[in-house]
Amino acid sequence: MLKITIIDGPTEQRLVLEGRLTEPGLSELKSAWEEAHRARGTRKCLVDLRNATFIDQCGARILAEMKQQGAQFIACGVSTTHQLEQLGIKCKRCFPKSRP
């Protein structure tokens, strides 16, 4: 299951993707991306994959399309960051908060 949350800010639009990027959720992701892309204007787009648990080949293709349209990515986890790197997507990595 894929949960998609769009957060609109004054300078950026963030798409938070949680769960599995697989069918049937990918058609919903594509629709949400197209709608968000039209509404974004000049704001940058950040795709947050910190809580993505699995990305199949179809999901990877959609992420590659998003990159071509200017999206930037945040990811955690070895598997997700490696998969993005294989697509030629450089992402901001999240790091755990340091302990006091």
Beta strands, then each sheet from edge to edge (+ up, - down):
strand 1: 2-8
strand 2: 12-21
strand 3: 44-55
strand 4: 72-75
strand 5: 91-93
sheet 1: 1+ 2- 3- 4- 5-
end
